[in-house]
Structures are given as C-alpha cells and as structure tokens.
Amino acid sequence: MARKKLIAGNWKMNGLTADGLALAKGIAAEVKALGKPQCEFLVCPPFTLLSAVKKSLRGAKVALGAQDCHYDSKGAHTGDVSPLMLTDIGCSYVILGHSERRADHGESNELICKKAISAHQAGLKTVICIGETLEERDSGQTIDVCSKQILGSVPESATAANTVIAYEPVWAIGTGKTPTAQDVEDVHAAVRKVLSKKLGKGNANKMRILYGGSVKPSNAREFLSLPDVDGALIGGASLKVEDFMAIAKNSGC
Ligand code: PGA
C-alpha cells in the first residue's frame, strides 16, 4: 500500500509577522515550482500567524495546521483555541500531544485523546505525537512507552484519512542527536502493529507514521527511505526555506 509522504514543518513558538510570512511565501513558491509534488506538504505556524500564513500559501499545495487545540468547541477556556476556530480560518491539520506540550503543560494521553476526538469531529486531521525520553530509552522501554502512548492517545475515531502518527524520541528533538535508521524502523514497525490491533489492519497499513527529531537535509534520505517511515515532522530545519525544501527533495518529493 503506497502511502503519500507528508513533509510537515512545526514552527513551534517562532516567527513574528515579517519572518513568518517570508517563510510561508518562500515555501509556497518552492512547492509551486515542484509542479506535481510526490509528497504532501504541511506547515504549522503559531496561532498568531495562521490567518496570514493561510493567505501567503494561496495557490500552493501546502496545508495549514495548528500546534494544539482544546477539546471543546467553544466556551469558558481562557487562552485556548477550539478545533472549530481552526477549521474556520482554514486549518486542515492540528498537531496534538507534542512532547513539549506533554512536558510543559502536563498533557496526558487521556487529554490528547479527547482533543483528537473533538478535532476529528470538527473535520481536522490530527498529527498525534509519541516518543520516549532518554531515560526510558536507556532502560529499554522505548517500544513499551510508545505502545502505551498510541493506545492511550489515539482515539477509536482515528482512521488513515484523519490521523497521522509522529514518532519523535524526546532526546532527539532539537539536539542534533538521532536514533539509528534501524532503531527508527523498529519503532515504526512496532507502532504499526499496535495500530493494527487497535484500528484494524486496513487503517494501520494506510496510516502515515512520521519520524521527527533533528531531521536535516543530510539525514532525510536515510530516514525517509525506510519502509515504515512516511514523512517527517521537522522543527528547527522547517524555519529555513532551503532546509525544509532540501529535506523534501532528498526524500523524493
Ligand atoms: P527538531 O524538532 O526538528 O527541531 O528536532 C522536531 C519536533 O519537535 O517536531
């Protein structure tokens, strides 16, 4: 089953208007220049830039995503943003359960699952993130931790059409360190097995599992040519048009 690769940029808390729009316009122009790209592209700017970036992407095959959402559609939740608000301004994706949110905001699998259900109801596709800490890796718990995160944070409403999984070892994020290609393939294959048990073989075989954590132009080919790796979630390198596009090109987009 051919899965179309997803090249996703997670801008995190980066970008004021001028540099954010320059980045979006640069990516839009490069993706247009690809003609018929073999991959799907996604950018996830901070909330403050979503509307403006949407305009800058006009006419380019680049989807827009947010980096989080609440599980309610509206109401008394000061500082939060609902899935409906995101679809309303043109988002088609939302990242959920990034390790930085799990750590900074104490997000549990249960909460992430609730958010995902609500995001799906609003018509958003979710990128649900999982990944082990260094301590968990060193004590041989990687597959166990990732399996539990999948079981707890991926809802029954997940299908290959509305859900993407991102495996991001916490210790590889923003550090320049990466697992070996074999390690990544082993985790992705194990995750697909868990997805198969949870959502059925059909969904699991079609669902995209991205790798994230210090993806760069120089290592993209190695990771993205693995059989169970269906794209990348890119942080630091997604903030430069050349690096983001070089990752895509080196991945066969
Ligand atoms: P990085 O971040 O590419 O800067 O390591 C990836 C992520 O956190 O999504």
Residues whose N, C-alpha, C, O or C-beta is under 5 A from the ligand:
A	BS01	PGA	N10 A172 I173 G174 T175 G212 G213 S214 V215 L233 I234 G235 G236 A237
